Amino acid sequence: MEEKLLLIEEYAKEKKIPIMMKDGIEFLCKYIKEHNIKSILEIGSAIGYSAIKMALVDKDIKVVTIEKDINRYNEAIKNINDFKLVNQIKIINDDALNTEIDGKFDLIFIDASKGNNINFFNKYSKNLSSCGIIVTDNLSFHGLCENEELIKTKNQRGIVKKIKAFIEFLDNNKDFYTEYVEVGDKIAISRKKG
């Protein structure tokens, strides 16, 4: 099992496919276990790494994950099959902004296009169970959000600007309370107020 996961990690590194940082995914899996989370909606599957890691926490966990890139989607399908997790993970090849998902989830994990974090949050918060949480990854963007002098490209500057706008959106959200965890690439955990 560990060997197979290492192969996915190496493949992601080699192909420059962003997957969750090791301590970030470990933190998330521990959180899932401790809070008895059973239903997860993931926005941004990439090659299936985090969906697989989350599903492996408990055989009763069901994950619905959305990936728009067809090549990554196909790679994710292969990886999910390798781990024999087809009964636990349902993957959808579509743009998450155009997808309609039914049902409520204990955890919604946003790890897709950073420029759309607010749109994803607003669209899918209706799918959150009353005691559920929304987790968003990459709020540090490899340290660039804290150290803008390290920004090298116009694209990076644009992403940093959008991440900062998202953090402001979370901080001023009337319906959700958010805490930030300095783990991995910094994650936000948002839960409904009341």
C-alpha positions as CSV (number, residue, x, y, z in Angstrom):
1,M,0.0,0.0,0.0
2,E,2.7,2.5,1.1
3,E,4.8,1.6,-2.0
4,K,1.9,2.3,-4.3
5,L,1.3,5.7,-2.6
6,L,5.0,6.5,-3.0
7,L,4.7,5.7,-6.7
8,I,1.8,8.2,-7.1
9,E,3.9,10.8,-5.1
10,E,6.9,10.3,-7.4
11,Y,4.7,10.4,-10.6
12,A,3.1,13.7,-9.4
13,K,6.6,15.2,-8.7
14,E,7.9,14.1,-12.0
15,K,5.0,15.4,-14.0
16,K,4.6,18.5,-11.9
17,I,1.1,17.6,-10.8
18,P,0.1,19.4,-7.6
19,I,-0.9,17.0,-4.9
20,M,-1.4,17.8,-1.2
21,M,1.8,18.1,0.8
22,K,2.6,15.1,2.9
23,D,2.1,16.7,6.3
24,G,-1.1,18.4,5.0
25,I,-2.7,15.1,3.9
26,E,-1.6,13.3,7.1
27,F,-3.3,16.1,9.1
28,L,-6.5,15.8,7.1
29,C,-6.6,12.0,7.3
30,K,-6.1,12.2,11.1
31,Y,-8.9,14.8,11.3
32,I,-11.2,12.6,9.3
33,K,-10.5,9.6,11.6
34,E,-10.9,11.6,14.8
35,H,-14.2,13.3,13.7
36,N,-15.7,10.2,12.3
37,I,-16.2,11.7,8.8
38,K,-17.9,9.4,6.4
39,S,-18.9,11.4,3.4
40,I,-16.5,13.6,1.5
41,L,-16.8,15.9,-1.6
42,E,-13.5,16.8,-3.2
43,I,-13.2,19.6,-5.7
44,G,-10.1,18.8,-7.8
45,S,-9.0,15.2,-7.9
46,A,-5.8,15.6,-9.9
47,I,-4.6,12.0,-10.1
48,G,-6.6,10.7,-7.2
49,Y,-4.0,10.9,-4.5
50,S,-5.9,12.7,-1.7
51,A,-9.2,10.9,-2.5
52,I,-7.3,7.6,-2.1
53,K,-5.6,8.7,1.1
54,M,-9.0,9.8,2.6
55,A,-10.8,6.7,1.5
56,L,-8.1,4.5,3.1
57,V,-8.9,6.0,6.5
58,D,-12.0,3.8,6.9
59,K,-13.8,1.4,4.6
60,D,-17.1,3.1,5.3
61,I,-15.9,6.5,3.9
62,K,-17.4,7.5,0.6
63,V,-15.7,10.1,-1.6
64,V,-17.2,12.0,-4.6
65,T,-14.4,13.8,-6.4
66,I,-14.5,16.1,-9.5
67,E,-11.6,16.6,-12.0
68,K,-11.9,18.6,-15.2
69,D,-8.6,17.6,-16.8
70,I,-9.2,14.4,-18.8
71,N,-5.6,13.2,-18.6
72,R,-5.5,13.6,-14.8
73,Y,-9.0,12.1,-14.6
74,N,-7.8,9.0,-16.5
75,E,-4.7,8.7,-14.3
76,A,-7.0,9.0,-11.2
77,I,-9.3,6.2,-12.4
78,K,-6.2,4.0,-12.9
79,N,-4.9,4.8,-9.4
80,I,-8.4,4.3,-7.8
81,N,-8.7,0.9,-9.5
82,D,-5.1,-0.1,-8.4
83,F,-6.2,0.5,-4.8
84,K,-9.5,-1.4,-5.4
85,L,-11.4,1.6,-4.1
86,V,-14.1,1.9,-6.9
87,N,-16.8,1.2,-4.3
88,Q,-15.7,4.1,-2.1
89,I,-14.6,6.7,-4.6
90,K,-16.8,8.1,-7.4
91,I,-14.9,10.4,-9.7
92,I,-16.6,12.8,-12.1
93,N,-14.9,14.3,-15.2
94,D,-16.3,17.8,-15.4
95,D,-15.7,21.4,-14.5
96,A,-16.7,21.7,-10.8
97,L,-18.4,25.1,-11.6
98,N,-20.7,23.3,-14.0
99,T,-21.4,20.2,-12.0
100,E,-24.5,19.7,-9.9
101,I,-24.0,17.4,-6.9
102,D,-26.9,16.0,-4.8
103,G,-26.6,15.1,-1.2
104,K,-24.9,16.4,1.9
105,F,-21.3,15.8,2.9
106,D,-19.5,15.8,6.3
107,L,-16.4,17.3,4.6
108,I,-16.0,19.4,1.4
109,F,-12.4,19.6,0.3
110,I,-11.5,22.4,-2.1
111,D,-8.2,21.8,-3.8
112,A,-8.7,23.0,-7.4
113,S,-8.1,26.3,-9.3
114,K,-7.2,28.8,-6.6
115,G,-8.8,31.6,-8.6
116,N,-12.2,29.9,-8.1
117,N,-12.0,29.2,-4.4
118,I,-14.8,31.7,-3.6
119,N,-17.0,30.3,-6.4
120,F,-16.5,26.7,-5.2
121,F,-17.1,27.7,-1.6
122,N,-20.4,29.5,-2.5
123,K,-21.6,26.8,-4.9
124,Y,-20.9,23.8,-2.7
125,S,-21.6,25.1,0.8
126,K,-25.3,24.0,0.2
127,N,-24.0,20.4,0.1
128,L,-22.5,20.6,3.6
129,S,-24.2,18.7,6.4
130,S,-25.2,20.8,9.4
131,C,-22.1,19.8,11.4
132,G,-19.8,19.5,8.4
133,I,-16.6,21.4,7.5
134,I,-15.1,22.9,4.4
135,V,-11.4,22.5,4.1
136,T,-9.4,24.5,1.6
137,D,-5.7,23.8,0.8
138,N,-2.8,26.0,-0.5
139,L,-3.6,29.2,1.3
140,S,0.1,30.0,1.6
141,F,0.9,29.1,-2.0
142,H,4.4,27.9,-1.2
143,G,5.1,30.9,1.0
144,L,4.3,33.5,-1.7
145,C,1.2,34.8,0.2
146,E,3.4,35.7,3.2
147,N,6.5,36.8,1.2
148,E,5.4,38.6,-2.0
149,E,9.0,39.6,-2.8
150,L,9.5,35.9,-3.7
151,I,6.9,36.2,-6.5
152,K,8.6,35.7,-9.9
153,T,5.8,35.7,-12.5
154,K,2.7,37.7,-13.3
155,N,0.7,34.4,-13.0
156,Q,2.0,33.9,-9.5
157,R,1.1,37.5,-8.5
158,G,-2.5,36.9,-9.9
159,I,-2.9,33.7,-7.9
160,V,-1.6,35.3,-4.7
161,K,-4.0,38.2,-5.1
162,K,-6.9,35.7,-5.5
163,I,-5.9,33.6,-2.5
164,K,-5.7,36.8,-0.4
165,A,-9.2,37.8,-1.6
166,F,-10.4,34.3,-0.6
167,I,-8.9,34.6,2.9
168,E,-10.6,38.0,3.3
169,F,-13.9,36.4,2.1
170,L,-13.5,33.7,4.8
171,D,-12.6,36.2,7.5
172,N,-15.7,38.3,6.7
173,N,-18.1,35.5,6.1
174,K,-21.3,35.9,8.1
175,D,-22.3,32.2,7.9
176,F,-19.0,30.5,8.5
177,Y,-16.3,30.6,11.2
178,T,-12.8,29.7,9.8
179,E,-9.6,28.6,11.5
180,Y,-6.3,28.4,9.7
181,V,-3.8,25.5,10.3
182,E,-0.1,26.1,9.4
183,V,0.3,22.6,8.0
184,G,1.3,21.5,4.5
185,D,0.7,24.6,2.3
186,K,-1.6,26.1,5.0
187,I,-5.2,25.0,5.2
188,A,-8.5,26.6,6.2
189,I,-11.2,24.8,8.2
190,S,-14.5,26.5,7.9
191,R,-17.7,25.5,9.8
192,K,-21.1,26.9,9.9
193,K,-21.8,29.4,12.7
194,G,-24.5,28.5,15.2
